[in-house]
Every structure is written in C-alpha cells, then in structure tokens.
Amino acid sequence: MQKPEQKNNEAIAFIFQQIALCYRYLGGEQFRVSAYERAANRLLNMQEDIGVYASDTKRLEALGNIGVSTAKKISEYLRTGKIALFSRLKRQVPYGLLDLMDINGFGPATIRILYNQLGIKNESELLDALNGRRLEGVKGIGKRKIEDMKVSLAVTRKGTPLLLKDGRRIGNALIGVLRKMPGVQHAELCGSIRRKSKLIGDIDILIIAEPEDRSAIVKAFIASKHILRVLVKGINKTSVLLKCRNIQVDIRLVRAYEYGAALLYMTGSREHTIHLRLIAKRKGYTMNEYGIFEVATHRRLAGLTEEDMYSVLGLRYIPPELRLNNGEIEAAALNRAIAI
C-alpha cells in the first residue's frame, strides 16, 4: 500500500520525469533533462514527505540533486498543486508520444518526424498510421524502422513488468543455458535485476567470449525454443523477445579485459553512469562500456573489474543496488561507508 506521506514526492517526481521527456523531445536541453531526472530520483528515494521543506528552498537545495530551479518548482507544486512549466511544455510537444522515446525503434528525432510531418500526437494515431501504411516513403523512416516500431509497440502493449523474483528466475534459467554453450567463458545478469529493483522491465545479460566464438553463440541462443522473435542480431549485441510473457532479453558479448567496464555500463542506472562519465571527463579520461582511457595518450586505465573502474575515478566501490545517482557517488568520493 502506498504511504500517504509519499504522495507529494511521487506526484512531483512524476511531473519532473515528464518535464525531462519534454526537454528530450525539444532537443539541446540535456543539462535540463539531467537536472529533472536527478531531482525525480531524489524525491522517489526520500523517506519523509517533501512538504516538510516547503517553506525554505535553501533546505530543499541542501538535500542534494535538487537545484535552484527544481526547488522552486517543488515549492510551486506544494503551494498550488501544479507546475506551470509542465503545462506550457505539454502544449509544445506531442505529449501522448513521449513515453515511447525509450523504446527500440523510437527516439526524439523519430517522434519529431511523426509529429511534424504526419501530425501524429498519440499512440492510437500512430497505430492507425502504421496499419494504414502512412509511414511508408516518409523521409527518415525506412522499412526496417517501421518494422522495429511495429514489434516494439506490440511488446510494449502486451508486456508487463516482472517482479524481481520472477525476473531473476527467468534470467537465471537463461544463464544456465548460455553457460553450457561452447565459447561462453562467463555469463551474468545485469541491469535492473542486478540492482535488485522491485520491478523488472527486461533482462540484461553480459557474456565473456572471444570474437571468433560469438557468431556461433548468438546463433545457438536465438535458435533456442524459448525465443519468440529476434529484434537485433549482432556478434557484439543481440536482443530477442521471449515466448515467456513477451520479455525482451538483451545480451552483450565482450572480452575478459572489458568485463568490468561492460558490467558497470549494463548494470546502470543510466543516471549513475552518466555521473561517472562526467567525473572521468574532468580527470582527462574517457569512459565507455569497454573501459576508462586517458584522452591524451589513449592508454587503457581500467576495464577488467568494476572495482578498478571506481578506483581510477577516485571512488570507493558502490554496490549495484545503490547506483541511483542519489548521493552514493559523493559518499564514495569521500571514502565513506554507504548504507544500503
């Protein structure tokens, strides 16, 4: 049951998430997108009602991940029950399509094409356009993208999030199948399962395998009786749809010395890894799913283990379930113990 004192936090967090989506659609506002996403995560992870800080924006800003602008918006909501910026942004964007931007086959550029060229404003109109073949021949939307849209919408409409225990059970069964395949040196669950999220949207699996073995591994995996449809096929990254509850499974294949970097990248959260990349950039490094590299010399500094990745960034190791960009990085930088 939802606790009454959390209603303000969840309502404001939802609005902030939607504001971030609006800015993503409009483009060129990444700093605003990140600010509202961080503030939403902060609100969702608070134990107390945000209303206790309503009379003092300075106290709101002191909470961390809440800046001057978001603090003012929180105070506005607590006074009026709404946020004027959100109302204005909704009039500038195809609001009924924005939730699709994180789905395979869509993105801000595609959504803008749908809205600007075809006047599509919501999912129902999009389905009508797809069924009526109105997207064919539209510049920027090819046949492959149309097919991806159809598949992704089918998955989104049919699929429902899994409880952690169910996601872990299905994921572990897949891990068992993969580990028996020739060439698979190791396989591990990542993503929201590894972060121990309450609800699981899809299943992420990381595999250590040499490049020459990957084609056979992918071929054997997609031939499994558990696979309903192949969404993306490649020797480094493959995505499939399971027959079991229409769950999407994403697998990534890397070398052993890239394992720590890929594990960190695939575990997330997105906000946590973005923050880490900013730290790397300030130090003169570049960080991606293959490792941390010195920009000036291209020298590899870390990648074998997650511990090495955090250490090079000057951070104490952060457990997966805490990687929410909710103050855990700041605590790790001070070498403080992080409470779970």
N, C-alpha and C positions, 0 to 999 in steps of 0.2 A: 504493500500500500504506500502511496506517495505521502510523505510527511507534509502537513500543511505549511510548515515554515520554509519549505523548499520551493513553494510555488513561484515566488518572486524571482528566485535565482533561475529557475528553469524557463520562465517566461522571457526574461531579459536575455538569457543565453540563446534561446531560440531566435529572437529578433536579431541579435548580433551575428548569428550564423547566417541568417538570411541577408543581412546587410553585406556580409563578406561575399556571398554569392552574387549579389547585385554588382559589387565593385569588380569581381572577377569577370563578369559579363562585359562591363563597360570598358575594361582594359586599362593598362597603365597605372593601376592603383594598388600594386602589390603590397606596399607598405601598409595601406589601409586594410587590405584583406587580412594580412597577418595580425594587425592590431586587434581587429574584431574577433578573429578566431582565437587568439590568446586570451582575450577577455572572456569569451564564452566558456572556454575550458576552465578558467579560473573560477567562474561562477558555479559551474557544474560540480566542481570538486570541493566546494566550501561546505562546512558542516552547519554553519549558522546562517540565518536569514540576512541577505544583503541589506535589508531595510534598517538594520541597526547602525549602518554607516551613512544613512541618507542625509543627515544634516551637515555632513562635513566631507567635501570632495577630497580634501587633503588626506583624510583617513582612508578613503577609497583608493587613492593613488598609492598609498603605502602598502596596500595588500600585495602588490606585485602583479605584473601582466595587465594592469589596468592603468591607462594613461589619462592625461587631462581630458581628452575628447570623450573617451568611453566613460569616464567618471561622471561627466556632465550628463551623458545620455542615461546613465543609471539613475541619477537624481531626477531627471526629467520624467522617466517612467514611474518612479515611486511617487512623484507629485501628481502626474496626470493620467497614468495608466497607458501611455503610448509614447512613441518616439517619432517626432516629426520627420526626421531624416529618412526613416524607413518608409513612411508614407510617400515622400517625394520620390525616392528611388524606385518604388514599385510602379510608379507612373512612367518611368523612363525605360523599363525593361519588360521583356515577355516573361513575367513572373511565374507563370504556370509551367515554363520550360526549365527554369534554373536548376531544379533538383536533378536534372538529367546530366549536368555538366561533368559529374564524376563517373559516368557510366561509359563503358567501352563503345566507341563509335561516335561519341559526342564530345563537345568541348566548347569553350566560348566562341571560337571562330565559326563552328558549325551552327551553333544556336543563333548567332547573328545572321548567318545566311538564311536560315529558316524563317526568321522574323522579318528581315529587311526585304528579301526577295519574294517570299511567299505569304507573308503576313500571318504565319503560324504562331499562335500565342500560348497554346497549352498542349498537353499530351494527346487529348482527344482529337484535336485538329491535326496533329502530327500523324496519328494512326490513320485518319481519313486520307491524308496526303500520300502516305505510303501505300495504302490499299488502292488508291486511285492513280498510282504511278505518276504523281505530280512532281516528284523529285528527280525523275529521270531527265537528264540533259541540263540540269541546273549547274552552273559553273561552281566548282569547288566541292561538288558532291558526286563522286563516281559510283559505279555499280557496286564495288567492294564495300564502300562506306554505307550504301543503302542496305546491303545485306547485313553488315555489322549492326546497324540501327535496329533492324527487324529482330535479330537474335537478342540483342541487349534488352530491348523493350519486352520481349517475351519472357526473358529471365527475370527482369525487374517486376513484372506484373504477377508472375507465378511464384517466385521465390519469396521466402520469409526468413528472417534472421533465425539462427540456431542458438540454443542455449550453449554455454561454454562446454558443458559435459558432453553434449551431442556432437558439437563441432570437433572436440578433442577425440571422441570415439571414432568418428568417421576419418579424421585426419590420421590417427594412429594406424588405422586399417590400411590406408594408402601408403603410409611409411613402411609398413610391413611388406607390402607388395614391391615397392621400389627397392628396398634394401636387398631383395633376393635377385635383382637383375644384374647381369654381368656388367662390370664397368662402374657401378654405383659404389663409390667409396664410403659415402655417408649421406644420410638424408635426415632433415629435421624440420619440424613445424615452426613457422614464424608468424608474423602478423598479429592479429588480434587474439589468436589462440595463445601465442607465447606471452602476450601482455596480460593474459587472464581476464580479458574483457567479458562482461556478463553476456553480451550478445555477439554472435559471430556472423558477419555478412558473407565471407568467403574463406577459402582455405589457402594459405600460402606455404609452399614447401621449397626448401633450399637443398640442392644436391651438389655434392662434390664429385666431379667426373672430369676426366681428361677430354679435350676437344674431339679426339678421334673416336671416343666411345659414345658421344652424346646422341648422334643420329639414331643409333640402334636403341638407346634408352628411350628416347622420345617415341620412336616407332612402336616399341613394346608397350609403353604407357598408354598411348592413345588407342591401341588395339585391345585394351582391357575391356572386359564385359561390363565394367562399371561406368564406362564413358558413354554419354548420350550424344555429345557433339563437340567437335574441335572448333574453338574460337580463334586461336592464334597458334601457329606451329612454327617453331624455330629451334635451332640447336642450342641456343642460349636461354631462350624463354618460350614457354608454351602455356596456353590457357585452354581449359576444357570445361565442359558442363557435365556434371554427374547425373546419372539417372536418379540417384537418391536425392529427392527433394530439390532438384534443379540447382544444386550448389555449384558455384564456379570455383575451380581449382587453378591456381597459378603456380607453375614450377619454374625455378631459375637454376641454371647449371653453371658452376664456377670451378676454378682450380682451387687446390687446397690453400695456397698462399693468399687467395682473395676471400676466403671463407668468412673471416671476422668482419670485414667490411660489408660483405653481402648480407650477413646475418643481421648486422646493425641496421642496414638500409631496409631490409624486408620486414624487420620486426616493427619499425616505426616507434612512436606515432609520427605522422608527417610533420607536425609542428616541432617535435623534439629533434628530428634530423635536420630540419631547416635551421634551427638554432645552432646545432653543432657545426653546420657548414659555414655559418656566419663567423663563428669562433675561429674555424680553420682559416677563413679568408683574412681575418685580422692578423693572424700569425704568419701570413705569407704562404699559406698552403692551399691546395685544392682538395676537396673531399668528395668522393663518389662511392658507388657500390663496389668498386674494385680496390679501394684503399685511400690513404692520405699521401699526397705527393707535394714536394717542395716546388713551388711555382718557378723559382729562378733556375733550378737545376733539373727538374722533373724526377728527382730522386724519390723512390718509394720510402715512406717513413713508417707506415703501418698498414695492416690489412689481414694478417694471419689470424688474429684473435680480436674480439671486442675489447678486451682489457687493454691491448696495445693501442687501439683506436682512441679510447678515452684518455689513456696515459699521455699520448703525444699531444693531445689538446689541453693537457694540464688538469685533467679531471679524474676524480675518483670514479670507479666503476659504478654504473647505475643499473639496478635490476630492471628487467623488461617491464614489469607491472607498474613501474613508476615513471615510465618515459612518456609523460603527458605534457611536457613544457609547462609545468606548474610549480616552478621553483626548485625542481630537483637538480637542474644544471648549475644553478647558483650555489646550492648547498655542496655539490660535488666539487666546485671550483675552490671552495673554502675548506675542502677535505673534511667536511662534517658528515657524521653518520646520517643516513637518510631513512626516515621512519617509513615503514610500509603500512 
